Amino acid sequence: DIQMTQSPSTLSAFLGDRVTITCRASRSVSSSLAWYQLKPGRPPKLLIYKASNLYPGVPARFSGSGSGTEFTLTISSLQPDDFATYYCQQFNTYSLTFGGGTKVEIK
Amino acid sequence: EMQLVASGGGLVQPGESLRLSCAASGLTFSDFWMTWVRQTPGKGLEWVADIDRDGNAKYLDSVKGRFTISRDNGKSSMYLQMTSLTAEDTAIYYCARGGFTSSWWWVYWGQGTLVTVSS
C-alpha cells in the first residue's frame, strides 16, 4: 500500500496567517490526490481533488499543489471556520489511503 | 437534494458481528459507485471498501474475509456486513457516494454511524 505522511501533525496559527500543510507519498501517486477538512461531529468535506482543483463552493483561500510524491495544501489567510483537521488522500492505487491528519489550532 | 443516511452501529463484543446500512435518496442510486470510510481515534480516516455499479467490491486488507460490502439498487441502499469484530474496528463508519465509473474522492457523505467493539 502507498503510505501517506502529513506534516506537521499539529499546527498552531493566528487568524490571518498563511498556513501550509505537506503530504508526502511513499511512491508516486501522479496527481491523484484529494484534501479534506474534518470537524467534530461532521463528515469529511472535500476541498481539493486531483491535487490542485478547488471543489466548487470551497473558498478561494484554499489551494493545492504538487504531483508525484509531494503535495501541499495552503490556506492563504486563516479564518475562524478553518480550525479543523485536514487529511490528504491518494486515489492512484488501491487500497486508497489517507494521511494521518494535520490539526490546525488557534494560537 | 441528495442524502445518505448511515445506520446500524452500536456496541458489540469482540468476535461479534454487525450490519451497517446506508440509505440513499435524491439520486439514481444504481448509477454510482459507493464507499465505506471509517474514522478511528488512532488512525484518523481509513478507506474500508468500495462497490461498483455491478456489485464488484474492493476491500482494505485488514477487513478482507471479515467484512462484506453489498448493495440493493432496488432499495437504494448499501450495506456493510462486519464479522469477527475487534477493538481495532471501533470507529465512526461513513458511507460516501462515488462517481459513475470509480470512487476515488468523495463529495457526498452520510452522517456516520458509531461502531464500538468492547467487552
Interface residues (C-beta under 8 A of the other chain):
Chain A: D1 S32 A34 Y36 L38 P43 P44 L46 Y49 Y55 T85 Y87 Q89 F91 Y94 S95 L96 T97 F98 G99 G100 G101
Chain B: V37 Q39 K43 G44 L45 E46 W47 D50 K58 L60 D61 Y94 A96 S102 W104 W105 W106 V107 W109 G110 Q111 G112
